[in-house]
Amino acid sequence: MKIKVTYFGQFRDITGVKEEEIETKDGVTVVELRDQVREKYAGIAAKDEVLVAINNSFAALETVVKEEDKVAFFPPVSGG
């Protein structure tokens, strides 16, 4: 199946795109999709924490992604 993925912050700089479609298996989990993106982009793989949201809500790693879901990748946020 194809998943539409949007990148925010420095992840957009790393990928060079705002969004893209990623081909993946049916029943893919957030952690599997995250790992697939990390394999494609070394700059994202270098980050210890990658936040993933599905349909505008942060998602647990075991959440199954559906083809119609809107998936977004965010770098870790820090501040004070």
N, C-alpha and C positions, 0 to 999 in steps of 0.2 A: 504494500500500500504506500501511498505518498502522503507525507506529513508536511504541512506548511509551517516553517519555523521562522520566527522573527528574532533578531539579535539586537541587544541594547548596550549602550555604553561602549566600553573598550572592546567588547565582543564584536560590535559592528566594525570597528577599526581592524580587528584581527581577521575577520572573514572577508572584508571588503564589500559586503552586501548587507542591506537592511533585512532582507528575508530571502528564503529559498525553499524549494521543495526537496525533501530528502526521501529517498526510496528506502523502505524498511519492511520488516516482516509484520504480518498481522499479529496482534496481541503483544506488541512491543511495550515494555514498561518504561517509565521515565528514566530509570537508571540505565537501561539498555540504550535508549535513544541518546542520553547524555554521553555515554561511552562511545557511541557511534560518531557523534559530533567531535568528541575529543580526539578520536583517531584521525579525523579529517583535518583538524586544525590544531597544530602543535601549540599555538599560543593559548588556546582554551585549555588544552591538556595541562599546561604549566600551572594553571590556577588550582589551588587546593579545593576551593569551594565554587561550585557553579549552581546558581539558583535557577529553577525551572518552574514556569507557571503554565497552567493549562486553563484556557478560557478565563483569563484574568485573575486566577487564584493560584498561589503557590501550591505545588503538588508534592505529595509524598513519593519517595523513590519507587515504591511498588505499584503506583497507579498505572493502569493500562491506558495507553493512548489510543484514541479512535481517529479514524481518517478525517473526520470533520472537525476535530479539536483544533483550537488555535494554541500553538505552543510557542513560548517565549523563553529565551535564555538571557539571564542577567549576571553580570559579574558581582562578586561580593561587594557590599556597600559598607563603608565605614564613615564615621563622623563623630562629632562631639558637640 
